[in-house]
Amino acid sequence: MSNTVGAILLDTRSIQRYVFGCNDLKTNIGASYLVDAIFEEAMLKVLQEQDFDNLVLDWESRNELLMRKDSSVDCEIAYIGGGNMV
């Protein structure tokens, strides 16, 4: 079993800079929801539609990557928050 894990970092930094350039609280709250929904809903749906035998999505309940110990894990979410997804 390999001890290396490949990772992809997706971030919305440019989107956040553009959207949060406004001082209107209503706009900021709505924009924050949209940025969060990109990962929490849209990206998770895309991952679930892929042909992974073992997709791990319970990243909030763990402190470490399961795929480092279990080679049967094909894809795992490590973190979602702050406009980022790993």
C-alpha positions as MATLAB code, in Angstrom:
seq = 'MSNTVGAILLDTRSIQRYVFGCNDLKTNIGASYLVDAIFEEAMLKVLQEQDFDNLVLDWESRNELLMRKDSSVDCEIAYIGGGNMV';
ca = [
       0.000    0.000    0.000;
       1.255    3.484   -0.891;
       1.568    6.178    1.770;
       1.069    8.972   -0.755;
      -2.237   10.647   -1.498;
      -3.048   12.897   -4.437;
      -5.050   16.022   -3.642;
      -6.955   18.719   -5.467;
      -7.653   22.109   -3.899;
     -10.619   23.985   -5.300;
     -11.087   27.549   -4.135;
     -13.334   30.475   -4.879;
     -10.904   33.185   -3.832;
     -11.422   35.316   -6.945;
     -15.190   34.982   -6.698;
     -15.129   35.967   -3.035;
     -12.975   39.031   -3.682;
     -15.406   40.190   -6.357;
     -18.614   39.467   -4.457;
     -17.504   40.645   -1.035;
     -16.214   43.928   -2.464;
     -19.685   45.238   -1.636;
     -20.473   46.682    1.797;
     -24.137   45.609    1.681;
     -24.795   42.943    4.344;
     -27.674   41.407    2.390;
     -25.412   40.945   -0.647;
     -22.618   39.468    1.486;
     -24.918   36.954    3.180;
     -26.396   35.860   -0.149;
     -22.969   35.617   -1.736;
     -21.651   33.614    1.205;
     -24.514   31.155    0.752;
     -23.763   30.818   -2.970;
     -20.046   30.217   -2.406;
     -20.830   27.575    0.233;
     -23.418   25.923   -2.039;
     -20.836   25.523   -4.816;
     -19.034   22.916   -2.711;
     -21.632   21.647   -0.245;
     -24.193   20.898   -2.958;
     -22.901   21.206   -6.521;
     -19.441   19.634   -6.160;
     -20.624   16.831   -3.864;
     -23.312   15.989   -6.413;
     -20.716   15.845   -9.190;
     -18.518   13.526   -7.106;
     -21.450   11.253   -6.296;
     -22.238   10.932  -10.014;
     -18.729    9.589  -10.722;
     -17.928    5.896  -10.816;
     -16.059    5.632   -7.496;
     -16.266    2.284   -5.709;
     -15.558    3.880   -2.334;
     -16.322    7.602   -2.007;
     -15.930    9.024    1.521;
     -17.919   12.192    2.255;
     -18.015   12.271    6.086;
     -15.077   14.659    6.409;
     -16.691   16.658    9.242;
     -16.652   13.722   11.640;
     -12.968   12.767   11.186;
      -9.640   14.366   12.076;
      -7.527   12.517    9.519;
      -7.684   11.147    5.987;
      -9.130    7.667    5.851;
      -7.474    6.956    2.499;
      -4.023    7.093    4.113;
      -4.919    3.933    6.056;
      -7.476    2.298    3.772;
      -6.383    1.697    0.183;
      -9.943    0.854   -0.851;
     -10.933    4.543   -0.624;
     -11.008    5.966   -4.159;
     -11.950    9.546   -3.348;
     -12.344   11.440   -0.088;
     -13.345   14.943    0.916;
     -10.792   16.288    3.397;
     -12.245   19.740    4.025;
     -14.958   22.117    2.856;
     -15.100   25.646    4.234;
     -14.095   29.231    3.760;
     -14.532   29.016   -0.003;
     -12.239   25.986   -0.304;
     -12.619   22.282   -0.921;
      -9.846   19.676   -0.659;
];
